[in-house]
Amino acid sequence: MFRFALTRLAEAIPVIFIIITLTFFMVRLAPGGPFDGDKQMPESVREALDAHYGLDKPLIVQYWNYLVDLVQGDLGPSFNFPGWTVNELIADKIPVSLELGLYSLCIALLVGIIIGVTASIRPNSWSDYIPMSLAMLGICLPTFVVGPILLLIFALDIPVFNVSGWNFPRDRVLPSLTLGLFYAAYIARLTRGSMLEVRNQDYMRTALAKGLPTWRVYLIHGLRNGILPVISYMGPAAAGLISGSFVVETIFHIPGLGRFFVASAINRDYTLVMGTVILYAVLIIGFNLISDLVQARLNPRQRFE
């Protein structure tokens, strides 16, 4: 298992390097600059700012200097937040996005697995059609549609929750549901499909023939193998729940890193965009690695494939 993990880590290093390189040159070559949005300033001031941040150097020199600083763990200063480094800004914002992602992940797994298992117990019946129709509806409705609908119903028509903010525990409910239910729909369909294959296995029929309760046979005996496709999906999905919260954080005005990333991209804050992209890339690769390790643990044959 240790060798398997090391192999996966070794494969991740060139991927991260390519992402850093592509992002660096794409951001720098995009039209506009970090100081274009400011009020008109004398050319001498602009040149002084470029010299201060090293933007007057050739692009390849800027790239090399960025890599040198990155190896030392320094993501550089922010262009639009004077006095702040990118490390400090990310450390200040990422806890909110992680909290939102964690709540959404719990909702996605709980709702998705329960609906998927329930639908697989009696396929081609009403207990299958209704939850799968709801799952298909959840897949078709993106978060930028579900979020405003939930706001209209539960914050304006029925004022149970606040329209925006991240100050009280109830402020977590609507954003987490918006993000979690979207992924729960995929998990429900994956769980149903894999459980339909597992339910025909000999050990499942034997367990049912022994008179064990149906819920126990499916949840304890069947779910061990039926959950493998879901675990494979959860690698990128878990990262997506954190990094893909741009829209949800914008709709609900949550002060997380996703909303911050959008603002930094609009303001051409090169170093902040780079720092956020690198963080999300590491998260995606890390969650995929965890997913592979869990699958290898549950299914040892994957270690040798």
C-alpha positions as CSV (number, residue, x, y, z in Angstrom):
1,M,0.0,0.0,0.0
2,F,2.9,2.4,0.8
3,R,4.5,1.8,-2.6
4,F,1.1,2.3,-4.2
5,A,0.8,5.7,-2.5
6,L,4.3,6.7,-3.4
7,T,3.7,5.9,-7.1
8,R,0.5,8.0,-7.1
9,L,2.4,10.9,-5.5
10,A,5.2,10.7,-8.0
11,E,2.7,10.8,-10.8
12,A,1.1,14.0,-9.3
13,I,4.3,16.1,-9.3
14,P,4.6,16.6,-13.1
15,V,0.8,17.2,-13.2
16,I,1.1,20.1,-10.7
17,F,4.2,21.5,-12.5
18,I,2.2,21.6,-15.8
19,I,-0.7,23.2,-14.2
20,I,1.5,25.9,-12.6
21,T,3.3,26.6,-15.9
22,L,0.1,26.8,-18.0
23,T,-1.7,29.0,-15.5
24,F,1.3,31.3,-15.1
25,F,1.6,32.1,-18.8
26,M,-2.2,32.1,-19.5
27,V,-2.7,34.7,-16.7
28,R,0.2,36.9,-17.7
29,L,-0.7,36.8,-21.4
30,A,-4.4,37.7,-20.8
31,P,-5.4,41.2,-21.8
32,G,-5.2,43.8,-19.0
33,G,-3.0,44.2,-15.9
34,P,-3.4,44.3,-12.2
35,F,-3.4,48.1,-12.1
36,D,-5.6,48.8,-15.1
37,G,-8.7,49.1,-12.8
38,D,-7.3,51.8,-10.7
39,K,-7.9,55.4,-11.3
40,Q,-5.7,57.1,-13.9
41,M,-2.2,57.3,-12.5
42,P,1.0,58.9,-13.8
43,E,3.1,56.7,-16.0
44,S,6.0,57.1,-13.6
45,V,3.9,55.7,-10.8
46,R,2.8,52.7,-12.9
47,E,6.4,52.0,-13.9
48,A,7.4,52.2,-10.2
49,L,4.7,49.7,-9.3
50,D,5.7,47.3,-12.1
51,A,9.3,47.5,-10.9
52,H,8.3,46.9,-7.3
53,Y,6.4,43.7,-8.2
54,G,8.9,42.6,-10.8
55,L,6.5,43.0,-13.7
56,D,9.0,45.0,-15.8
57,K,11.3,41.9,-16.2
58,P,11.0,39.5,-19.1
59,L,8.3,36.9,-18.8
60,I,10.6,34.0,-18.5
61,V,12.5,35.7,-15.7
62,Q,9.3,36.4,-13.9
63,Y,8.4,32.7,-14.3
64,W,11.7,31.5,-12.9
65,N,11.5,33.9,-9.9
66,Y,8.0,32.7,-9.2
67,L,9.1,29.0,-9.2
68,V,12.0,29.8,-6.8
69,D,9.7,31.6,-4.4
70,L,7.1,28.8,-4.7
71,V,9.6,26.1,-3.8
72,Q,10.2,28.1,-0.6
73,G,6.5,28.2,0.1
74,D,6.1,31.9,-0.8
75,L,3.2,32.6,-3.1
76,G,4.1,36.3,-3.3
77,P,2.3,39.6,-2.4
78,S,-1.2,40.4,-3.5
79,F,-1.4,43.2,-6.1
80,N,-4.9,44.4,-5.0
81,F,-4.6,43.9,-1.3
82,P,-1.5,46.0,-0.2
83,G,0.2,44.7,2.9
84,W,-1.2,41.2,2.4
85,T,0.6,38.2,1.1
86,V,-1.3,35.5,-0.9
87,N,-0.4,33.0,1.8
88,E,-2.2,35.2,4.4
89,L,-5.2,35.8,2.2
90,I,-5.7,32.1,1.5
91,A,-5.3,31.1,5.1
92,D,-7.9,33.7,6.0
93,K,-10.5,32.6,3.4
94,I,-10.1,28.8,3.0
95,P,-11.7,27.8,6.3
96,V,-15.1,29.1,5.1
97,S,-14.9,27.2,1.9
98,L,-13.7,24.0,3.6
99,E,-16.6,24.3,6.1
100,L,-19.1,24.7,3.3
101,G,-17.5,21.8,1.4
102,L,-17.6,19.6,4.4
103,Y,-21.3,20.2,5.1
104,S,-22.2,19.7,1.4
105,L,-20.1,16.5,1.2
106,C,-22.0,15.0,4.2
107,I,-25.4,15.9,2.6
108,A,-24.3,14.5,-0.8
109,L,-23.2,11.2,0.7
110,L,-26.1,10.7,3.1
111,V,-28.9,11.7,0.7
112,G,-27.3,10.1,-2.4
113,I,-26.5,6.7,-0.8
114,I,-29.8,6.3,0.9
115,I,-31.8,7.2,-2.2
116,G,-29.6,4.9,-4.4
117,V,-29.9,1.9,-2.1
118,T,-33.7,2.4,-1.6
119,A,-34.2,2.5,-5.4
120,S,-32.1,-0.7,-5.9
121,I,-34.1,-2.8,-3.5
122,R,-37.2,-2.9,-5.7
123,P,-36.1,-1.9,-9.3
124,N,-38.7,-0.9,-11.8
125,S,-41.3,0.0,-9.1
126,W,-42.5,3.3,-7.7
127,S,-39.8,3.1,-5.0
128,D,-37.4,3.2,-7.9
129,Y,-39.1,5.6,-10.3
130,I,-39.7,8.4,-7.8
131,P,-36.2,8.7,-6.3
132,M,-34.5,8.3,-9.6
133,S,-36.7,10.9,-11.2
134,L,-35.8,13.3,-8.4
135,A,-32.1,12.4,-8.9
136,M,-32.4,13.2,-12.7
137,L,-34.1,16.5,-11.8
138,G,-31.2,17.3,-9.4
139,I,-28.7,16.6,-12.2
140,C,-30.5,18.8,-14.7
141,L,-30.8,21.8,-12.3
142,P,-27.5,23.5,-11.8
143,T,-26.6,25.3,-8.5
144,F,-27.2,28.8,-10.0
145,V,-30.8,27.8,-10.5
146,V,-31.4,25.9,-7.3
147,G,-29.7,28.5,-5.1
148,P,-32.0,31.4,-6.0
149,I,-35.1,29.2,-5.9
150,L,-34.2,28.2,-2.3
151,L,-33.6,31.8,-1.4
152,L,-37.0,32.9,-2.8
153,I,-38.8,30.2,-0.9
154,F,-37.0,29.9,2.4
155,A,-35.6,33.4,2.8
156,L,-38.2,35.7,1.3
157,D,-41.6,33.9,1.1
158,I,-41.0,31.9,4.3
159,P,-38.4,33.9,6.1
160,V,-36.7,31.0,8.0
161,F,-33.2,31.7,6.8
162,N,-31.2,34.8,6.1
163,V,-30.8,35.9,2.5
164,S,-27.0,36.1,2.7
165,G,-24.1,35.9,5.1
166,W,-22.1,33.4,7.1
167,N,-22.6,34.6,10.6
168,F,-25.1,32.2,12.2
169,P,-25.5,28.4,12.1
170,R,-28.7,28.7,10.1
171,D,-26.7,30.5,7.4
172,R,-25.0,27.2,6.5
173,V,-28.2,25.4,5.6
174,L,-29.3,26.8,2.2
175,P,-25.7,27.0,0.7
176,S,-24.9,23.5,1.9
177,L,-28.2,22.1,0.5
178,T,-27.7,23.9,-2.8
179,L,-24.2,22.4,-3.3
180,G,-24.8,19.0,-1.6
181,L,-28.0,18.1,-3.4
182,F,-26.4,18.6,-6.8
183,Y,-23.8,16.0,-6.1
184,A,-26.3,13.8,-4.2
185,A,-28.1,13.2,-7.5
186,Y,-25.0,11.8,-9.2
187,I,-24.2,9.6,-6.2
188,A,-27.8,8.3,-6.0
189,R,-27.6,7.1,-9.6
190,L,-24.2,5.6,-9.2
191,T,-25.2,3.8,-6.0
192,R,-28.3,2.4,-7.7
193,G,-26.4,1.1,-10.7
194,S,-23.7,-0.6,-8.7
195,M,-26.2,-2.1,-6.1
196,L,-28.2,-3.6,-9.0
197,E,-25.1,-5.5,-10.0
198,V,-24.2,-6.5,-6.4
199,R,-27.8,-7.7,-5.5
200,N,-27.4,-10.6,-8.0
201,Q,-24.3,-12.0,-6.4
202,D,-24.4,-15.3,-4.6
203,Y,-23.5,-13.9,-1.2
204,M,-26.4,-11.5,-1.3
205,R,-28.9,-14.2,-2.2
206,T,-27.5,-16.4,0.5
207,A,-27.8,-13.6,3.1
208,L,-31.5,-13.0,2.1
209,A,-32.2,-16.8,2.1
210,K,-31.0,-16.9,5.7
211,G,-33.8,-14.5,6.6
212,L,-31.6,-11.5,7.4
213,P,-33.5,-8.1,7.3
214,T,-33.3,-6.6,3.8
215,W,-31.9,-3.3,5.0
216,R,-29.1,-5.2,6.7
217,V,-28.2,-7.3,3.7
218,Y,-28.1,-4.2,1.4
219,L,-26.4,-1.7,3.8
220,I,-23.9,-4.1,5.4
221,H,-23.2,-6.8,2.9
222,G,-24.0,-5.2,-0.4
223,L,-22.8,-1.7,0.2
224,R,-19.2,-2.8,0.8
225,N,-18.8,-3.6,-2.9
226,G,-21.5,-1.4,-4.2
227,I,-19.9,1.7,-2.9
228,L,-16.7,1.3,-5.0
229,P,-17.9,3.4,-8.0
230,V,-19.1,6.0,-5.5
231,I,-15.7,6.2,-3.9
232,S,-14.1,6.6,-7.3
233,Y,-16.4,9.4,-8.1
234,M,-15.9,11.1,-4.7
235,G,-12.3,11.9,-5.4
236,P,-12.9,14.7,-7.9
237,A,-16.4,15.4,-6.5
238,A,-15.0,16.2,-3.0
239,A,-12.5,18.6,-4.6
240,G,-15.3,20.0,-6.7
241,L,-17.4,20.6,-3.6
242,I,-14.7,22.9,-2.3
243,S,-13.3,24.4,-5.5
244,G,-16.6,24.4,-7.3
245,S,-18.3,26.6,-4.7
246,F,-17.7,29.8,-6.7
247,V,-21.3,30.2,-7.8
248,V,-22.8,29.2,-4.4
249,E,-20.5,31.6,-2.5
250,T,-21.4,34.4,-4.9
251,I,-25.2,33.8,-4.7
252,F,-25.3,33.6,-0.9
253,H,-22.5,36.3,-0.4
254,I,-20.3,33.9,1.6
255,P,-16.8,35.2,2.3
256,G,-15.0,32.1,1.1
257,L,-12.1,31.5,-1.2
258,G,-14.3,30.7,-4.3
259,R,-15.9,34.1,-4.3
260,F,-12.4,35.6,-3.6
261,F,-11.0,33.8,-6.6
262,V,-13.5,35.3,-9.0
263,A,-12.8,38.8,-7.7
264,S,-9.0,38.2,-8.1
265,A,-9.4,37.0,-11.6
266,I,-11.5,40.0,-12.6
267,N,-8.9,42.3,-11.0
268,R,-6.0,40.6,-12.7
269,D,-4.4,39.8,-9.3
270,Y,-1.8,37.5,-10.9
271,T,-0.3,36.1,-7.7
272,L,-3.6,35.5,-6.0
273,V,-5.0,33.7,-9.0
274,M,-1.9,31.5,-9.2
275,G,-2.1,30.8,-5.5
276,T,-5.7,29.8,-5.6
277,V,-5.3,27.6,-8.7
278,I,-2.3,25.8,-7.1
279,L,-4.3,25.2,-3.9
280,Y,-7.3,23.8,-5.8
281,A,-5.0,21.6,-8.0
282,V,-3.3,20.2,-4.9
283,L,-6.8,19.6,-3.3
284,I,-8.1,17.8,-6.4
285,I,-5.0,15.6,-6.7
286,G,-5.0,14.9,-2.9
287,F,-8.7,13.9,-2.9
288,N,-8.1,11.6,-5.9
289,L,-5.2,10.0,-4.1
290,I,-7.3,9.4,-1.0
291,S,-10.0,7.9,-3.3
292,D,-7.5,5.6,-4.9
293,L,-6.1,4.5,-1.6
294,V,-9.6,3.7,-0.2
295,Q,-10.5,1.7,-3.3
296,A,-7.2,-0.2,-3.1
297,R,-8.0,-1.0,0.5
298,L,-11.4,-2.3,-0.3
299,N,-10.4,-4.0,-3.5
300,P,-6.7,-5.2,-3.3
301,R,-6.6,-6.2,-7.0
302,Q,-6.3,-2.5,-7.9
303,R,-2.9,-2.3,-6.3
304,F,-1.6,-4.7,-9.0
305,E,-3.4,-3.3,-12.0
